């Protein structure tokens, strides 16, 4: 009995292997391109889980700006691309996350109200990322709220924005 049971288990393992080979789960490659924020915050844990589940699939990640992600998809250099907002109807898109709006305020006196309002925030100039999708989303959101929106600075690096806000240079508001 034990000999036959071992043969059945070996055959089952061999069948699973062949099925996974047919599915492309051995000696295959998944190429992902993403904008920086998703590559930093969304992908590492998800890629780790995927690699644990499919250890024989080679996973590559390239960090690009959103236009670069789309170009990489067009040229067949990427299998999956992550962008902050749908930009084109030529690709099938699936929403995988939705960011909330975040306001970063310095410590000032008097302290801001516990419940921030659009009217309160409209009194300040903002520091925005030099990143078209993020900036457009923030501007569109403010326009929908019917509030004035003054941009004091447009900055490329989020670490620079944090330092500027810490020095009370402005208020930073952005998605992501």
N, C-alpha and C positions, 0 to 999 in steps of 0.2 A: 504493500500500500504506500509506504513512504516514498519508494522509488517513483511510482506513478504520480503521486502528488507533487513531487519535485519536478517531474517532467511537465506537468500541467502549469506549475508556477513559472518555469523557464519559458514555456511557450507563450504564456500570458505576457511576460516581460518583453519577449521578442515581438509580439504583435503590437504592444504599446509603442515600442521603439519604431517599428515600421510605419505605424499611423502617424507618429510625430515627425518622421522624416517626410512623409507625404504632405503634412501640414506646413513644412518648412521650419520646424522647430529645432532642427539640428543643422549646423553649418549654414545658418542663414544670418541675415543682417537686418536690423531695424535702424534706419537713419532718421534722426529727429533734428529739426532746427527750431529755434525758439528765440523770442526776444528775452532780454536779460532778466527781467523780473520773474517771469515764469520759470526760466532756467534756474534761477536762484531759489525760488520758494515752492514751486509746484512739482518740478520734475525729479529732484533727487530722491525723495521717498518713493515716488511712483516707479522710477527706473529701478530702484533697489528691489522693490516687490516683484517687478516683472522679471528681473534677472534671477531672483530666487526661484520663481516659478518656472522660468525657461532659461536655465543656465547655459544652454548651448547656442543661444541666439546672441550674436554680437550686437551691442547697442552703441551707437555713436550719437553724440550731441554736439551741435554747432550753434553757437550763440551769434545771432544776426539781428539787424534791425528788421522791423516788420516787412519793409519792401524787399530786403534780402531774403527773408523767409519765403515770400511769395515767388521770387525769382528762382530760388533753389527748388521749389516745388515744380515750377514750369519746366525747368531744365532736367527734371528727373533725378536730381542729386539728393532729394529728401523724400522720405516716405510719409512723414507726419510733420506738419508745421504748426507752431503755436504763435498766434498773433493777438494783440490786445483787443482789437475790434474787427469785425468782418470788413474788409476793404473792397472785395471784388466778388462778383457773382460767379466767376469761373471755377471756384472751388466749392466742394461740399464742406460746410462748416457745422460744427457741433460746439455748443457752449459747454465748457467744462468747469468754469468758475465765474463768479460775479464778485467784483471788488466793491467794497463800500467806499464812500468818500471819507477821507481822513483829514483832519485839520491838526497841524502841529503848531502849538503856541508857546512862546517863551514865558518864563516866569516874570510877571509884571505886577505892579501895584497900580490900581486896584486889580485884584484877580478877576478874570472873566467870569461871567455868570455860569452857574453849573449847567444850565440848559442853554446851549448856544443857539442863536437864531440867525437866519440869513441877514436880517437887518443889522445885527451886531457885527457879523463878519464883513459886511459891506463897508464898514468904516476903515478897513485896513487895505493896504496894498498886498498883493500876493506874490509869492515866489513859486514859479512853475518850472517843471521839467522842460528842457529844450527837446521835446519829444512830441511830435505832431498829434498822435492819437490821444495821448493823455491830455495835452493842452486843449485840443478840440473838445474832448469829452467834458472837461471842466467848464469851458466857455459855454458849451451848449446847455449844460446843467444850470448854470447861473442865468442864462437867457430865459430858460423855462420858468425860473423862479421870479423873474422880473426884477432882479436886483442889479445895481451897478457893480461892475467888476473891474477893479484896477490892478493891473499887473505891474509890479515894481521891478521884478527881476525874472529873467528866464535863464535857467542854469542847467548844465548838462549832467552833473553828478549829484546823486541824492545826498552823499556825504557833505557836499558843499552847502546844500540847502539846510541840512540839520545844523551845521555850524553857523550859518547866517541867522537862522531862527533863534538859536541859543544866544546870539548877540542882539536879539530884538530888531533885526533888520526888516522883518516883514512877517507875513503869515504864509505858511505853505499849505496848499490844498491840492490834492491830486488823487487819482485812482491808482491803486496798486501800492 
